[in-house]
Amino acid sequence: QEHYGGLKGLTIAWIGDGNNVLQSFMTSAAKLGMHLRIATPRGFEPDPRITKIAEQNSKEYGTKLLLTMDPLEAADSANVLVTDTWISMGQEEEKKERLKAFQGYQITMQTAKSAASNWTFLHCLPRKPEEVNDEVFYSPRSLVFQEAENRKWTI
């Protein structure tokens, strides 16, 4: 909102794990007028109950919701590219399996080629290089440090 001047009409592309952070996006995006495009590997989709809520909200608020396994499809025309950790606390034993499943999901400039011309990048930190490469993470399009500052004030 701070960067774009508002949220209504923005398209958010989530590329990564169907975790709690994504599920928060899913329950709130439509209510804020945002379209949501989600790419997760098979077996790492969000909770089906949350998906149902997101589908209902999308219908009610007139937004679009896409679930896919193709990161490039999710990124298409997106204003904001978002990811989060692929290995959350308590999942350390699954690291090898998860890194294999998430191959091709790293956000790069190639991922952003089909995004909207004004695309930006968000990650709630800490970030691992396999999730987003340095070129995107440290680019002028990355808002991760502003995002971190804003989170500081909510804590």
Accessible surface in RSA format (square Angstrom, percent):
REM  Atomic radii and reference values for relative SASA: ProtOr
REM  Chains: A
REM  Algorithm: Lee & Richards
REM  Probe-radius: 1.40
REM  Slices: 20
REM RES _ NUM      All-atoms   Total-Side   Main-Chain    Non-polar    All polar
REM                ABS   REL    ABS   REL    ABS   REL    ABS   REL    ABS   REL
RES GLN A   1   132.47  74.1 106.80  78.1  25.67  61.1  24.24  51.6 108.23  82.1
RES GLU A   2   135.86  78.0  99.28  75.1  36.58  87.1  63.96 123.7  71.90  58.7
RES HIS A   3   101.99  55.7  71.34  49.6  30.65  78.4  51.47  53.0  50.52  58.8
RES TYR A   4    54.48  25.4  19.90  11.3  34.58  90.0  25.74  19.3  28.74  35.4
RES GLY A   5    73.30  90.4   0.00   N/A  73.30  90.4  37.34 102.5  35.96  80.5
RES GLY A   6    28.55  35.2   0.00   N/A  28.55  35.2  25.46  69.9   3.09   6.9
RES LEU A   7    39.07  21.8  34.22  24.5   4.85  12.2  34.22  24.0   4.85  13.1
RES LYS A   8   181.26  88.4 154.87  95.0  26.39  62.8  99.93  89.9  81.33  86.6
RES GLY A   9    46.24  57.0   0.00   N/A  46.24  57.0  27.22  74.7  19.01  42.6
RES LEU A  10    19.06  10.6  18.94  13.5   0.12   0.3  19.03  13.4   0.03   0.1
RES THR A  11    18.78  13.4  18.78  19.0   0.00   0.0   3.80   5.1  14.98  22.6
RES ILE A  12     7.25   4.1   7.25   5.4   0.00   0.0   7.25   5.2   0.00   0.0
RES ALA A  13     0.00   0.0   0.00   0.0   0.00   0.0   0.00   0.0   0.00   0.0
RES TRP A  14     0.27   0.1   0.27   0.1   0.00   0.0   0.27   0.1   0.00   0.0
RES ILE A  15     0.25   0.1   0.25   0.2   0.00   0.0   0.25   0.2   0.00   0.0
RES GLY A  16     0.00   0.0   0.00   N/A   0.00   0.0   0.00   0.0   0.00   0.0
RES ASP A  17     8.77   6.1   8.30   8.3   0.47   1.1   0.13   0.3   8.63   8.6
RES GLY A  18     8.23  10.1   0.00   N/A   8.23  10.1   0.54   1.5   7.69  17.2
RES ASN A  19    17.29  11.9   8.83   8.5   8.46  20.4  16.84  40.5   0.45   0.4
RES ASN A  20   111.17  76.7 100.64  97.3  10.53  25.4  42.93 103.3  68.24  66.0
RES VAL A  21    40.76  26.8  37.85  34.3   2.91   7.0  40.74  35.4   0.02   0.1
RES LEU A  22     0.00   0.0   0.00   0.0   0.00   0.0   0.00   0.0   0.00   0.0
RES GLN A  23    38.56  21.6  37.39  27.3   1.16   2.8   9.03  19.2  29.53  22.4
RES SER A  24    69.80  59.0  62.44  83.3   7.36  17.0  35.24  75.0  34.56  48.4
RES PHE A  25    47.58  23.8  45.33  28.1   2.25   5.9  47.26  28.6   0.33   0.9
RES MET A  26     2.50   1.3   0.00   0.0   2.50   6.0   0.00   0.0   2.50   3.3
RES THR A  27    42.58  30.3  40.55  41.1   2.03   4.8  25.31  34.0  17.27  26.1
RES SER A  28    43.19  36.5  42.95  57.3   0.25   0.6  30.45  64.8  12.75  17.9
RES ALA A  29     2.06   1.9   1.98   3.1   0.08   0.2   2.06   2.9   0.00   0.0
RES ALA A  30     6.74   6.2   4.93   7.6   1.81   4.1   4.93   6.9   1.81   4.8
RES LYS A  31   115.47  56.3  92.12  56.5  23.34  55.6  40.95  36.9  74.51  79.4
RES LEU A  32    87.50  48.7  75.30  53.9  12.20  30.7  81.63  57.3   5.88  15.8
RES GLY A  33    13.06  16.1   0.00   N/A  13.06  16.1   9.41  25.8   3.65   8.2
RES MET A  34    13.51   7.0  12.35   8.2   1.16   2.8  10.49   8.9   3.02   4.0
RES HIS A  35    40.06  21.9  40.06  27.8   0.00   0.0  21.93  22.6  18.14  21.1
RES LEU A  36     5.02   2.8   4.81   3.4   0.22   0.5   4.81   3.4   0.22   0.6
RES ARG A  37    54.87  23.0  54.87  28.0   0.00   0.0   6.24   8.5  48.63  29.5
RES ILE A  38     1.01   0.6   0.88   0.7   0.13   0.3   0.88   0.6   0.13   0.4
RES ALA A  39     0.00   0.0   0.00   0.0   0.00   0.0   0.00   0.0   0.00   0.0
RES THR A  40     3.72   2.6   3.72   3.8   0.00   0.0   0.00   0.0   3.72   5.6
RES PRO A  41     8.13   5.9   5.91   5.4   2.21   8.1   8.13   6.7   0.00   0.0
RES ARG A  42   180.16  75.6 163.64  83.4  16.52  39.3  68.95  94.2 111.22  67.4
RES GLY A  43    61.75  76.1   0.00   N/A  61.75  76.1  32.83  90.1  28.91  64.8
RES PHE A  44    26.07  13.0  21.43  13.3   4.65  12.1  26.07  15.8   0.00   0.0
RES GLU A  45    80.16  46.0  61.62  46.6  18.54  44.1  37.36  72.3  42.80  34.9
RES PRO A  46     5.30   3.9   0.22   0.2   5.08  18.5   0.22   0.2   5.08  31.6
RES ASP A  47    35.50  24.9  26.99  26.9   8.51  20.1  14.70  34.6  20.80  20.7
RES PRO A  48   109.14  79.5 100.36  91.5   8.79  31.9 103.57  85.5   5.57  34.6
RES ARG A  49   178.01  74.7 172.80  88.1   5.21  12.4  80.56 110.1  97.45  59.1
RES ILE A  50    35.42  20.2  35.42  26.4   0.00   0.0  35.42  25.5   0.00   0.0
RES THR A  51    21.34  15.2  21.34  21.6   0.00   0.0  18.95  25.5   2.39   3.6
RES LYS A  52   128.13  62.5 127.45  78.2   0.68   1.6  71.23  64.1  56.89  60.6
RES ILE A  53    72.46  41.2  72.46  54.0   0.00   0.0  72.46  52.2   0.00   0.0
RES ALA A  54     3.44   3.2   1.75   2.7   1.70   3.9   2.04   2.9   1.40   3.7
RES GLU A  55    81.99  47.1  78.33  59.3   3.67   8.7  25.70  49.7  56.30  46.0
RES GLN A  56    96.84  54.2  91.73  67.0   5.11  12.2  39.89  84.9  56.95  43.2
RES ASN A  57    13.70   9.4  13.70  13.2   0.00   0.0   0.00   0.0  13.70  13.2
RES SER A  58    10.47   8.8   9.55  12.7   0.92   2.1   5.76  12.3   4.71   6.6
RES LYS A  59   178.80  87.2 150.35  92.3  28.44  67.7 101.64  91.5  77.15  82.2
RES GLU A  60   129.12  74.1  92.19  69.7  36.93  87.9  41.93  81.1  87.19  71.2
RES TYR A  61   100.10  46.7  72.71  41.4  27.39  71.3  50.41  37.9  49.69  61.3
RES GLY A  62    64.08  79.0   0.00   N/A  64.08  79.0  36.27  99.5  27.81  62.3
RES THR A  63    16.33  11.6   4.83   4.9  11.50  27.4   3.78   5.1  12.55  19.0
RES LYS A  64   155.82  76.0 150.76  92.5   5.06  12.0  98.72  88.9  57.10  60.8
RES LEU A  65    42.10  23.4  10.57   7.6  31.52  79.2  10.75   7.6  31.35  84.4
RES LEU A  66    48.28  26.9  46.40  33.2   1.89   4.7  48.05  33.7   0.23   0.6
RES LEU A  67    68.18  38.0  41.86  29.9  26.33  66.2  42.28  29.7  25.90  69.7
RES THR A  68    23.85  17.0   9.53   9.7  14.31  34.1  12.85  17.3  11.00  16.6
RES MET A  69    78.20  40.5  65.97  43.7  12.23  29.1  56.82  48.3  21.38  28.3
RES ASP A  70    65.79  46.1  62.11  61.8   3.67   8.7  23.07  54.3  42.72  42.6
RES PRO A  71    19.10  13.9  19.10  17.4   0.00   0.0  19.10  15.8   0.00   0.0
RES LEU A  72    89.82  50.0  88.15  63.1   1.67   4.2  88.15  61.9   1.67   4.5
RES GLU A  73    73.22  42.0  66.68  50.4   6.54  15.6  25.72  49.8  47.49  38.8
RES ALA A  74     0.00   0.0   0.00   0.0   0.00   0.0   0.00   0.0   0.00   0.0
RES ALA A  75     0.00   0.0   0.00   0.0   0.00   0.0   0.00   0.0   0.00   0.0
RES ASP A  76    63.36  44.4  63.07  62.8   0.29   0.7   9.33  22.0  54.03  53.9
RES SER A  77    68.91  58.2  59.98  80.1   8.93  20.6  34.58  73.6  34.33  48.1
RES ALA A  78     0.00   0.0   0.00   0.0   0.00   0.0   0.00   0.0   0.00   0.0
RES ASN A  79    20.89  14.4  20.89  20.2   0.00   0.0   0.00   0.0  20.89  20.2
RES VAL A  80     6.89   4.5   6.89   6.2   0.00   0.0   6.89   6.0   0.00   0.0
RES LEU A  81     0.00   0.0   0.00   0.0   0.00   0.0   0.00   0.0   0.00   0.0
RES VAL A  82     4.57   3.0   4.57   4.1   0.00   0.0   4.57   4.0   0.00   0.0
RES THR A  83     0.76   0.5   0.00   0.0   0.76   1.8   0.00   0.0   0.76   1.2
RES ASP A  84     9.13   6.4   8.84   8.8   0.30   0.7   0.64   1.5   8.50   8.5
RES THR A  85    27.98  19.9  27.92  28.3   0.06   0.1  24.32  32.7   3.67   5.5
RES TRP A  86     7.16   2.9   7.14   3.5   0.02   0.0   7.14   3.8   0.02   0.0
RES ILE A  87    34.31  19.5  19.55  14.6  14.76  35.6  19.55  14.1  14.76  40.1
RES SER A  88    31.50  26.6  28.47  38.0   3.03   7.0  25.77  54.9   5.73   8.0
RES MET A  89   183.29  94.9 158.89 105.2  24.40  58.1 119.48 101.6  63.82  84.5
RES GLY A  90    71.31  87.9   0.00   N/A  71.31  87.9  36.74 100.8  34.57  77.4
RES GLN A  91    41.88  23.4  41.50  30.3   0.38   0.9  10.29  21.9  31.59  24.0
RES GLU A  92   108.90  62.5  97.79  74.0  11.11  26.5  63.26 122.4  45.63  37.3
RES GLU A  93   180.12 103.4 141.72 107.2  38.40  91.4  63.10 122.1 117.02  95.5
RES GLU A  94    68.46  39.3  65.39  49.5   3.06   7.3  24.58  47.5  43.87  35.8
RES LYS A  95   108.75  53.1 108.59  66.6   0.16   0.4  51.72  46.6  57.03  60.7
RES LYS A  96   179.35  87.5 170.78 104.8   8.57  20.4 117.91 106.1  61.45  65.5
RES GLU A  97   111.50  64.0 101.53  76.8   9.97  23.7  46.87  90.7  64.63  52.8
RES ARG A  98    14.41   6.0  14.41   7.3   0.00   0.0   0.16   0.2  14.24   8.6
RES LEU A  99    53.14  29.6  49.00  35.1   4.14  10.4  49.24  34.6   3.90  10.5
RES LYS A 100   157.07  76.6 147.05  90.2  10.02  23.9  90.97  81.9  66.11  70.4
RES ALA A 101    34.75  31.9  13.26  20.5  21.49  48.9  25.29  35.6   9.46  25.1
RES PHE A 102     0.12   0.1   0.00   0.0   0.12   0.3   0.00   0.0   0.12   0.3
RES GLN A 103   137.65  77.0 115.76  84.6  21.89  52.1  41.23  87.8  96.42  73.1
RES GLY A 104    66.59  82.1   0.00   N/A  66.59  82.1  40.55 111.3  26.04  58.3
RES TYR A 105    14.78   6.9  14.70   8.4   0.08   0.2  11.79   8.9   2.99   3.7
RES GLN A 106    61.72  34.5  54.86  40.1   6.85  16.3  15.61  33.2  46.10  35.0
RES ILE A 107     0.00   0.0   0.00   0.0   0.00   0.0   0.00   0.0   0.00   0.0
RES THR A 108    28.47  20.2  28.47  28.9   0.00   0.0  24.00  32.2   4.46   6.7
RES MET A 109    61.00  31.6  57.52  38.1   3.48   8.3  45.57  38.7  15.43  20.4
RES GLN A 110   106.00  59.3 100.57  73.5   5.43  12.9  46.11  98.1  59.89  45.4
RES THR A 111     7.66   5.4   7.19   7.3   0.46   1.1   0.48   0.6   7.18  10.9
RES ALA A 112     5.46   5.0   1.74   2.7   3.72   8.5   1.92   2.7   3.54   9.4
RES LYS A 113   159.71  77.9 123.86  76.0  35.85  85.4  83.75  75.4  75.96  80.9
RES SER A 114    47.57  40.2  32.27  43.1  15.29  35.2  40.94  87.2   6.63   9.3
RES ALA A 115    13.82  12.7   0.00   0.0  13.82  31.4   0.00   0.0  13.82  36.6
RES ALA A 116    23.37  21.5  15.34  23.7   8.03  18.3  23.16  32.6   0.21   0.6
RES SER A 117   106.38  89.9  80.21 107.0  26.17  60.3  58.28 124.1  48.11  67.4
RES ASN A 118    70.70  48.8  61.83  59.8   8.87  21.4  38.49  92.6  32.21  31.1
RES TRP A 119    15.05   6.0  14.24   6.9   0.80   1.9   4.03   2.1  11.01  17.9
RES THR A 120     4.20   3.0   4.20   4.3   0.00   0.0   3.96   5.3   0.25   0.4
RES PHE A 121     0.00   0.0   0.00   0.0   0.00   0.0   0.00   0.0   0.00   0.0
RES LEU A 122    38.77  21.6  38.77  27.7   0.00   0.0  38.77  27.2   0.00   0.0
RES HIS A 123     0.35   0.2   0.04   0.0   0.31   0.8   0.11   0.1   0.24   0.3
RES CYS A 124    26.28  19.9  22.01  24.6   4.26  10.0  11.17  28.3  15.11  16.3
RES LEU A 125    48.28  26.9  34.06  24.4  14.21  35.7  34.48  24.2  13.79  37.1
RES PRO A 126   103.77  75.6  98.72  90.0   5.05  18.4 102.58  84.7   1.18   7.4
RES ARG A 127    39.92  16.8  19.32   9.8  20.60  49.0   4.37   6.0  35.55  21.5
RES LYS A 128    93.40  45.6  93.40  57.3   0.00   0.0  66.49  59.8  26.91  28.7
RES PRO A 129    80.79  58.9  80.32  73.2   0.47   1.7  80.58  66.5   0.21   1.3
RES GLU A 130    59.26  34.0  50.57  38.3   8.70  20.7  30.69  59.4  28.58  23.3
RES GLU A 131     1.54   0.9   1.54   1.2   0.00   0.0   0.00   0.0   1.54   1.3
RES VAL A 132     0.00   0.0   0.00   0.0   0.00   0.0   0.00   0.0   0.00   0.0
RES ASN A 133    34.58  23.8  33.11  32.0   1.47   3.6  16.32  39.3  18.27  17.7
RES ASP A 134    82.49  57.8  77.94  77.6   4.55  10.8  27.44  64.6  55.06  54.9
RES GLU A 135   108.43  62.2  91.86  69.5  16.56  39.4  42.36  81.9  66.06  53.9
RES VAL A 136     0.00   0.0   0.00   0.0   0.00   0.0   0.00   0.0   0.00   0.0
RES PHE A 137    11.36   5.7  10.45   6.5   0.91   2.4  10.45   6.3   0.91   2.6
RES TYR A 138   143.09  66.8 111.66  63.5  31.44  81.8  80.60  60.6  62.50  77.0
RES SER A 139    14.91  12.6   3.96   5.3  10.95  25.2   8.81  18.8   6.09   8.5
RES PRO A 140   136.06  99.2 101.68  92.7  34.38 125.0 115.11  95.0  20.96 130.3
RES ARG A 141    85.44  35.9  82.72  42.2   2.72   6.5  18.81  25.7  66.63  40.4
RES SER A 142    13.32  11.3   2.62   3.5  10.70  24.7   2.59   5.5  10.73  15.0
RES LEU A 143    23.20  12.9  23.20  16.6   0.00   0.0  23.20  16.3   0.00   0.0
RES VAL A 144     0.16   0.1   0.00   0.0   0.16   0.4   0.00   0.0   0.16   0.4
RES PHE A 145   119.20  59.6 112.78  69.9   6.42  16.7 113.49  68.8   5.71  16.3
RES GLN A 146    85.68  47.9  83.76  61.2   1.92   4.6  40.02  85.2  45.66  34.6
RES GLU A 147    37.17  21.3  31.68  24.0   5.49  13.1  18.96  36.7  18.21  14.9
RES ALA A 148    36.43  33.5  27.86  43.0   8.57  19.5  30.58  43.1   5.85  15.5
RES GLU A 149    94.74  54.4  89.08  67.4   5.67  13.5  26.69  51.6  68.05  55.6
RES ASN A 150    68.38  47.2  64.36  62.2   4.02   9.7  25.41  61.2  42.97  41.5
RES ARG A 151   108.15  45.4 107.24  54.7   0.91   2.2  32.41  44.3  75.75  45.9
RES LYS A 152   121.90  59.5 111.19  68.2  10.71  25.5  66.13  59.5  55.76  59.4
RES TRP A 153   179.29  71.9 149.67  72.4  29.62  69.5 144.38  77.0  34.91  56.6
RES THR A 154   118.49  84.3  80.74  81.8  37.76  90.0  75.24 101.1  43.25  65.4
RES ILE A 155   174.32  99.2 114.57  85.4  59.75 144.0 133.90  96.4  40.42 109.7
END  Absolute sums over single chains surface
CHAIN  1 A     8720.9       7114.0       1606.9       4889.7       3831.1
END  Absolute sums over all chains
TOTAL          8720.9       7114.0       1606.9       4889.7       3831.1
